[in-house]
Amino acid sequence: MSFLGYKDVIEDGDTIIVFLGHESMMPLKMVLGNTTQTRYGALRHSELIGKRYGSKVSTLGGKGWVYVLHPTPELWTVNLPHRTQVLYFPDISLLTFELELKPGSIVVEAGTGSGSVSHSIARTIAPSGHLYTFEFHEQRAEKASEEFVEHNLSDIVTVTHRDVSTDGFLLDVDYKADAVFLDLPSPWNVIPHAKKVLKTRGGRICSFSPCIEQVQRACVELDALGFTDIKTVECLIRNYDVKTINLPLPNIGEPRSLEEDSKSSHTGSGEPAEKRARTEDNGTKVPKVDSGSQVEDGGKESNYTRKCAVPQREMPGHTGFLTFASLYT
């Protein structure tokens, strides 16, 4: 099992995503002989091994069913064990784009955390790129390293336990990094170290901060060190619900010719022209039309239904700012 590609069949040792519903999923490592309880019943790993990814599987006793999905960085981000706060895909997709990441890119990350961003970067720069990620917390660094090995990313990702705020990156690579990503409480302390490892012809840097005061200090440091194209972006999600609504048919009056409109506009009646009764050519009286309703046969109002997207009152998400800059020195 690898996060860099897909395979057809679940094998022993794979990490799969068990889909219980749109708001409920769980990661599950396959161990032959194990049984896992879910809210829809128990799952025997022996019965999952050999199944095709994407299969619908019934739980023991037929109490319910689940889908077994192949893991991706997107699914991992919403299901990983949280060791720290993580970035989600509105932010991850933007930083991937703005850092101009592509297969073969060399990337340096400070603040591995739970590995959410690391998985997405690894997939983007594979197969010939490399991610050097640094974590100051020893246990978190060890756990992240274990996950990268388990997810077959160890050839692309190197985890180092180091406090880069004080010690720097100390990288010994053949050429400079294409991009640096900082997810740290004090990014301004690391920006000087980041400049040393960035290529000087278009190297890109991104810093994520939850507070605008952090952004301000980081921007001052970036400007002082000669970075250009400095900008800060905040990503917010706005979800919409699709609903069926009823609307009255629009009343645009009876069709008339231009000649009739011209005549009616010069009449001396005080009653609005669109509400006066008119006579058709055959002498039949046409009732007055009220713009507030639509009259059909039998005197009933006519409505029609349509699908409509309605924004939710509350926007999910968190406050976070992405600051980008370029190095051309």
N, C-alpha and C positions, 0 to 999 in steps of 0.2 A: 504494500500500500504506500502510495506517495501522493503528496499534495501537488506535485508537478505534473501529474497526468492521471488518467483513469484506467481502471481495469474492470473486467466484467464480473468476476466472481469473488465473494468474500472468502478470505483465508484466515487460518488461525494466526493470531497476533495482530490482525488488522484493527485499526481504530475506525469505527463506523459512526454514523449519525443516525440515531433512532428518531424518526419523525412521529410525534404523538399528536400534533395539531399545529396550526399556524402560530400559536403562541407558546408552544411547548415542544422542545427537542432536547436530546441528551446525547453526549458522546459516550461511546461504549467500546472498550477494548475486548476483542474476541479472545477468550481463553477456553480451550476445549474442556468440557466438564463443568463449567460454571453455569449458574442460572441467575438472571437479573430480574428483579421485580419492577414492574411499571404500574401506573394507575389503571391500565387496561388488562393487567394480568402478567404472568411470568413469561420470560423468554429464555429458552434453553439455547446456549451458545452453539451446541452441537447441531441444532436444527437450523441455525443461521449460517454456519460455515458451509460453503458450497452453493448458497443461494446467489442469484444475480443481484448486483446492486440495483436499487430501485424497486425491488420486489415488495409486494404487500404480504405481510406475514401475520398469521393468527397467533394469539397468545395461548398459553396452556389452558385447556378446558373450553376454548372458544369464547372466552369472555370479551374479547375485543381483537383489534388488529392494529398494526403499525406498519410504517414504511422504513426500509433500511436503505440509507443513502450513502453515497461515496463522499468522503470529506473534501471540502474545498476551503480556501482561506476565508471566504465569506461565511460559510457555515461554522467554521472554527471560531471566528470572531464572536459570534453570538452564543457559542456553547462552551468555550474554553473555561477551565478553572481559573477564577480571578485571583491573582496574586497582587495585582495593582488595578487601578482604574485603566481602562483601555480606550483606544480610539476606535470609532466605528466607520463604516464604509463611506459616508459622505466626506469625512476628513481624509480617510485613507486614499480614496480615488483621486481627490484633488492633489494631495501631496505627491502621489505617483505621477500624475500628469505634469505638475509644476516643476518637479525635480528632473523631468525629462528622462525617466528611467526606461530602459530597454534591455533586451538580451545582451549580455556582455558588460553591463555597467558595474563599476566598483562603487559600493555604498558603505558609508560608515554610520552606525547608529549608536547614539548614547542614550541609554535607558531602555534596556530590553523589556523589563517588566514581565507581562504575561505572554509576550510573543505575538500579539495580535498583528502589529504592523510588520514584524519580521517575516511572517508567513507570506504576506502579500508581496513584500519586496522580493523575497526569494523566488516566488513564481514569476515575477515580472522580469528579473534579470537572468533567469535560467536560460540555457544550460551553461553558458560560458562566463557569467558574471560571478561576483562574490560579495557577500554581506559580512562586514566585521561589526559585530554588535557588542556593546560594553554595558555591564551591569555592576553597580557598586555593592549590591546586596549578595553575599556569597551563596546563600541557599537558593535565591531566585535564579542566579546565574547557573547553578548546577541543575536545577529543575528544567530550565529552558534548554540547556544543552542536551539533557535526556530526551526531551520531546523532539528536538530536531533530529536526533539519531533515530528515534522511533518513527518519525514521519519521513525518513529518507531524505533529509535536507542537509545532513552534516557535510556533504561535499561542497555545498554552496554557502553555508552559514558557519562562521566561527564565532563562538561566544567566549568573552574574556571577562573575568572578574577584576574590575579596577574602578577606582574613583577618578574619572577623567577630569573632574573639576580641579583637582590638585595635581594629579600625576600626568595628565595628558593622554594621548592615544598611543604613543610610542610604536607606531606602525612601521614595519619594514616591508614595504611592498615595492614591486618593480616600477610602478608609476602611480601618480596621485589619484585620489578618489574623484569620481565624477560628481558625487553628491554626499551631503552630510545631513542626517536628521537628528534633531535634539528633542528629547522629551524629558526635561529635567526641571527641578524647582528654580535653579539659578543659571539659565542658559548663557547669560552674559559672561560668566566665568569660563565657559567652555569654548566660546566663539574664537578666542585667540588660538586655542589648540586646534580647532576645526580648520582655521585658515592655513595651518601648517601642512595638513594632509590633503587639502583640496587642490585640484588642478587650477592653474592660474589663467586659463583661457576658457572661461565660461563655466567654472565650477559652481554648483548650485547648493544652497543651504536652506533648510527649513527648521523652524523652531515652533514647537507646540506649547502653548501656555494657557492655563485657565483664567488668568487674571490680566487685566489690561495694564496694570502697573508693571508686570513682568515683561509685557510686550514693549512698553516704553523704554525700559532699561536695555532690552535686547537691541532695539532699533538704534539707540544712541551708540552702543558698542559696535554694531555693524557699520554704521556710518563712520565712526572714528577709525575703523580698521580698513577702510577703503572699499567696502562692499557697495554695490550699486543695485538699481532696480528693486529697492526695498519696498515691500508692500505687505499688508496684513489683511487676512480674510477670515470671516466667521461663517461657518456652514450651519444652516438650520433646516430641519425637515418639516414640511407641511403636508400632512396626510389628508386625503379626501375619502369620504364615504360615498358610494354610489347608491342612490335612492330612487325609487319610483314616485313621481309626483303627478298630481292632477292639475291641469290648467284649463281655463275656459278658452274656447275657440275665439280667436281675435275677430272683432266686429269692425270691418272696414267699410260698411255701408253698401248700398246697392250700386252696381256698376252703372255709370252714366257716361254719355258722350261729352266731348268738350263743348259742343254747342249747348247742351242742357246745362252744364256748369256755368257757362257764360250768361245764359238767360236767368238762372236762379240767383246769380250774384247781383243782378240788377233789379230784382223784385223789391217792392216796398214793404214786404212783410217783416215784422219784427222777430218772427220765429226763425231759428237757425235753419239754413237750407237743408242740412243733412237730416233734420228731424221732421220736415214737412212731408205730408203724403204726396206721392207722385202717381201719375196714371201711365200705365204702359200703353203701347201702341194699340193693343187690342181692347183698351178701355177698362181694364181691371185695375182696381185700386190696390196700391201697395201700402202696407201698414208702415207707420213711423218706426224708425229704428233707433233704439236706445243704445248708445255706445257702451253702456255698462253691462249688457247681457247679450246672449246669443239665443235667438228664438228659433226652434225647429218645429217640425210638424207636431202638433199636440201641445204646443206652448211650453215645452220643457227646455231648460238650458242644456247646451251641449258642452261636454268637457273632453279633453283628450289626455292621454298619459304619455309620459316620456321619462327616460333615464336622465338623472341629473347628478353631477359631482358636487358634493357639499363639503366644505372644509371643516375639519374638527375644531372644536373650540380651543382645545389645548394642543400645543405643539410638543411632542416628545423630543428629548435630546438634552444636551448639556452645553453649558457655556464653554467655548474653547476657541482660541485664536491661532491661526497658522500664519507665521511670518516667513516670507521668502526673500531671498536676496541672491545676487550673482557676484562672482569674483573675476575681475579682469585686470590683474596686476602682474 
